[in-house]
């Protein structure tokens, strides 16, 4: 590497400065509370209670609803979702709910939605969440209608979809209050200052007192409602998410900073290249972003710093959303595995639906924003 080059040295500095910004602005107050929420989801909301709704006898409206939001419960990436998808499909799930689940699993990752809104803006975060839910339902229904005749020939095995009473669950209101407290800590820790709204300023000036109250309530709940083993599992799962994601995220931030720089700066790749490929809101720029996103592999959350750099380098918001909707749910390794489960024809249709809908969604979003 030619370290004597001013361009290389500038790119290295941008890489480190971007990593510093993430550590200060997004990790301490955003990701750490989110890891605890993800750990709580992994331990206190049963995957079995989600998967049981995908069987052939399940109510269709309920089945698609559960499939479309299952990503917030499971918090998996495009590779981790594959064994779950293979299991539910081969054991009796209809292709509609199964493919809705296949898309939803990685696309509505709760950590990704939170960090997208925090780093890329509330509009993109909200559009990603809503778009992914709508995508999963439309894709699932489309796959069902296209391959309805094929599904009639499939032998159903309902063994996966029987409910187990092995673990007695705590009352729903306790679980809901527990999660509401965790989410409240996350929201108020990231509450920003807004001079134009007096009520907003009052909350901002009081947010640490509110967080202190919520932490006290959380501590009381953990002592009264959860046993020692459950508390240990929660901390272990939360640490597991951090251990798995933070090194990948740091690597993604460093690479994105080196190649693209921070939003207000330029690093190794000239901004004009980005503007020519994915600038504006044309059909080409949205389609290009969707296709590239579909074939690239994004480790969990690394799409966010990459997009932050691309947006700073001139990428349009429409193509950014198109990449967010196509990228995390698909990758070339992911497609190869899906093909081994569904076959070539169904895989091609699934990929076509994802890319097409991502392109159209990007154009619509780009038109308004």
Secondary structure, 3 states (H helix, E strand, C coil): CCCCCHHHHHHHHHHHHHHHHHHHHHHHHHHHHHHHHHHHHHHHCCHHHHHHHHCCCCCHHHHHHHHHHHHHHHCCCCCHHHHHHHHHHHCCCCHHHHHHHHHHHHHCCHHHHHHHHHHHCHHHHHHHHHHHHHHHHHHHHHHHHHCHHHHHCCCCCHHHHCCCCCCCCCCHHHHHHHHHHHHHHHHHHCCCCCCCCHHHHHHHHHHHHHHHHHHHHHHHHHHHHCCHHHHHHHHHHHHHHHHHHHHHHHHHHHHHHHHHCCCCCCCCCCHHHHHHHHCCCCHHHHHHHHHHHHHCCCCCCHHHHHHHHHHHCCCCHHHHHHHHHHHCCCCHHHHHHHHHHHCHHHHHHHHHHHHHHHHHHHHHHHHHC
